[in-house]
Amino acid sequence: MEYSKKPLSLSDQIDKLTSRGLIIDNRELTKRYLSNISYYRLRAYTYPFQNNEEGANHEFIRKDIHFSDVIDLYCFDRRLRTLIFNAIEKIEVAVRTKIVQIYSEATGDSNWYEDESLFKDDSFWINEKDESTGRIEKKEVFQYDVLMDDIASEVKRSNEDFIKHFYGKYSEPKNPPAWMTLEVISFGTLSRLFELLKKSSMKDQIAKELGLPDDRILANWLHAIAVLRNCCAHHSRIWNRRYIVSVKLSYNTTYPFIDRDTIKLIRSNKLFAVLSCIKYFSDIISPGSDLKRNFLSLLGDGGQLLSMKEMGFPANWKYLDVWKDK
């Protein structure tokens, strides 16, 4: 099927929105917004309120929605991304620090991440063409090898002075020590590294220091937070997204979190689930965190389209242990 949609002028974009039932109060102001925030980007914020069934014309289901309401929701989402990104930064720094310190000290090896014996031997199979025969054959790929390739690639791309200094001054070992390497890899790669580490007293200690009884729960939370972080970093919509990682919410945490009955009702792939994990970590890493206060302040500017339910928030969220004022 050939893609046949043609580009639209700003005026045509406004006409299209109007024909679908969106109320435009100020055409010139709308044009200025669309010249700085693309029609396609804003589409993510109008989509939930349109009829998107096959054959439909994407008309707005509600007839009281103004363009300014869409902008309010867009601006709320943008400010929410900034708030969450700043909260994740503290978690990311703390997790890097704990992994590096605990494993470096316990192993006595500055390059312990290159010790394959510390990692699981997880693998997966891919189809690969044999160039000599032309046949497609199965090939086993080990997760550790993929991880090391990704780490090497990210270190190579790094523009940090300390990485350049290491390669300029030292010939052995071949790669920088863990406290340099793990400082420059992405949070997503770091979360994969933690998940791939074998169960050990070192891994348990990291989970314990972050208030969790099980390293598998921590690995899942880190993965979920890394996915959300990437959405924030790439300016993607986050408020009502269904995330690719479902959070394993635990009632058996070191500090009060969320009760068992409420956990059963929470949609684990929505924002509230992962945001509660961020709040839990923030209270441990940065006691007195103003995450809740700042979030409540944001809610007041969300506009009429903002739905707490679409973000996965239960009605009693403010009274859950992790969200109570400390």
N, C-alpha and C positions, 0 to 999 in steps of 0.2 A: 504494500500500500504506500502510495506516495504522499508525503506531507505537503499539503497545498495551501496552508494558511499564509497570507501575505502580510508584510509589515504594515502597521497602522500609524498614522500621524497622531499626535497628542489629542487633537480635536476628535479624530475618529475613535480613539480610545475612550474619551469621555462620552461620546454618543453611544458607544457600545454599552458602557456601564449604565447609562440612562435608559436605554432600550430594555435592559434586563431588570429595571426596577430600582436601581440605586438613586437616591435623592442627591442631586448636586445643587448646593446652595450658592456657590460662588464658582463660576466656571473658570475664571482667570486664576484664582487661588488653586483650584484643582489641577490646572495645567502646570502651575509651578511645582506642585508636589510631584506630579507624574514626570516632570523633567529631571527630578532628582531621585525619586524612588520609582523604579520601573513598574509598569503595569503588571508584568509577570511576577515580580516579587510581591506586590500587593495582592495578587490573585490568591496567594496562600492564606490571606486573612479574610477574603470574601468567600472563598470556597465553602466553608462550613455552613454558610447561610444561603446557599444557592441550591437549586434543584439540579443535581449532576447526574441524573439517571440517563441511560442510553437513549438518545433521540431528543432529550430535553434541550432547551435553549439556555440553560444555566440562569434562568430568571431567579431573582431573589424571593425566597419563601416568605420572608417578612417584608411588609410594605412600609415600615417606618425606619429603615436604615439609611442614614446619611453617609456621604463620603467622609465627613468629619469623624463619624463613629469608627470607620475602618482605620483612619489615621490614629485615633486614640488607642485602638487595640495594637496597631503596629508599634507605636511609641512605647506602650506598656511592655510589649515583648522585647523591644530593644533594651529598655532599661533593666528588665528582668535578666536578660543575658549578661549585662554588665555586672549586676549584683551577684549572680551565681558564679560568673567567671572569677571574680575577686575572691569569693569564698573558697572556690576550688583551688586557687593558687596556694593558699596556706596548707591545704590538705596535701597537695602535690609535693610541696617542699618538705613537709613532715614525713611523708611516705618514702620519698627518695632518701632522706637522711637516715631513717630507721633501717631500711633495707641495706644501705651501704655500711652503716656503722655495725649493725649486728652481725652481718655475714663476714665483713672484713675482720672484725675482732675475733669471731669464733673460729674462722678458718686460718687466720694468720696469713692470708694470701691476698695481696693487693689486686690481683686479677682473677678473683674467685669465679666471676661470671663466665670465665672460659673453661671452667672445670665441669665437663659434661656429666660427671658422676653426681653432681648436685641436682641434676634436672631429671624429670621424668623422660621416658623413652617413647612418648606419644608420637604417633605418626598418622598419615593419611595417604590415600592412593590417588594418583592422577593418571590420566591417559597421555602418553607421550609418543610421538612419531619416531620410529627408528629410521634414521636417515639412510642407513645402508640397505634396508629391506623395504622401506616405505610403509611398514606395518605399524598399526597403533598398538602399543603395548602398555601394560600397567606398570607404574613405577611408584615405589614407596618413598614418601618424603617425610623426613623426621622434623617435628616441630622445633626442636632445638637448633637444627641447621638453618631453618627459615629465620628463627629469632636472631641467630648470630649474623646472618647475612643482613638483616634489617638494621641491627645495631651498628655493624660496620659501615653501612651506607649512611646512616644518620650521623655517625661520628665524622665520616669523610666530608659530609655537607656542612658540618659545623664551622662557624666563623669565629668561635671563641678563641681568645688569645692563648688561654692555657692549653688548648688542644694543639694549636700551632707550635707553642713553646715545647710541648712534649715531643712532637715529631721532629722538631728542629734540633733538639738537644740529645735525645736518647735513641739508642738503637735496639735496646732490649729492656723490657719485653716488647713484642711487636706492637701491642695495643696499649692505650692509656689505662691507668688503674681504675678501679670501680668508681672511686669518688669523682673522677673526671668523666668517665664514660656515661655513668648513670645520671650525670648532671645535664647532659645534652640530648639524651634520647627522649622521644616523645612520651607523654604520659600514657598513651595507648600501648606503646612498646613496653614501658615499665610495668604496666598492669599485666601484660602477657608474660613477661619475665617472672613476675611473682607467682602467677597461676601455674607456670610450668615447673617451678621449683618443687622438688620432692618434699613430702611432709617431713618435718624435722623440728627439733626444739627451737631452732632459729626462726623458722616460719611461724611456729606457735607463739613465740615471744613477740613478734611484730603484731600479730593479731591481738594478743593480750594487751599490748601497750595502746592499741587503738580501740579497746573496749569490746572486743569480740571474742567469743569462746572457740571459734572454729576458723581456721585459715581459709576454708572453702567459701565461707560467707564473706570474708574480707576480699578474696579474689573476685567474687561476683560483684560486690559493691564497687571495687576499684574499676572493674570493667564498665559498669553502668555509668559511673561518674566520668570515666574517660570518654564515653560516647556523648554524654551531655556536654562535656567540655568542648569537644570537637564541633558540636552544633553551635555553641556560643562563639567559638573562635571563627567560624565560617559564616556568622551572621544568619544562621538558619532559624526558622520559626521553632520555638520551643514550647509555647504555652499549652497547646493542645495536642502535641505530637504523641504518636504511639512509638515508643522507643524499641529498638531491636533487641535490647537486653532487658529481660524481666528481672526485677530485683528480688532476691531471696530475703524477705524481711524476717528478722529473728526476734522472738520475744525473750530469748535466753541470753540477753546482753549483760555486760558488766554493770552498766548504768541503766536507769529506767529509759525505755524506748517507746514501744507501742504494745498494747496488750494483745493477747492471743486472739480474742474475739474480733477486734478491729482489724487485725492483720488479714483475717479471712475475707474481709469485705473490701480491702484496698486493691485497686487495679495496679498490678505490679509493673506494668509497662508504661505508666503515665508519670507525669512530672512529680506529683506528690511523693511517690515512693522513693525516687532517687534524691529528691530534695530533703526528705526526712533523714536519709543517710548522711547527706552533707551537713545538716544541722547537728546530728549526733556527733560526727567527727569534729565539727567546729567547736562544740562545747568542751571537748576533751583537749583539743590542740590550742584553742584560743578562748579560755573561759571568759565569760562576759561578752561573748560575741553579740553584735547587734543585728544579726541576720534576720531574726523575726521582726524586730522593730522596723528595719528598712523594708522588709517585704510588705508589712502591713501598710506602710506609707505608700508603697507603689500601688497597692490594690485600690486606693482611693482615686487613682488617675486612670484606671483601666477602662472606664466608659461602660456604656450599656450592653456592649456585646460580650464583655468578659464573663466567663462562666467558671466558677470554682469546680463544678462537676467535671467539666471538660479537661481540667488539669488533674483530675483524679483525687481532689480533696474531699474527704468525708465531712459531713456537717459539723462534727465535733472536733475538728482537727486542732483547734486552739487549746483544747483541754487534754490532748494526749501528752503523755509524760515528756516526750522529746521536745514538744512545742510549748510547754508551760514556761512561764517566766521563772528564771532561776534566782 
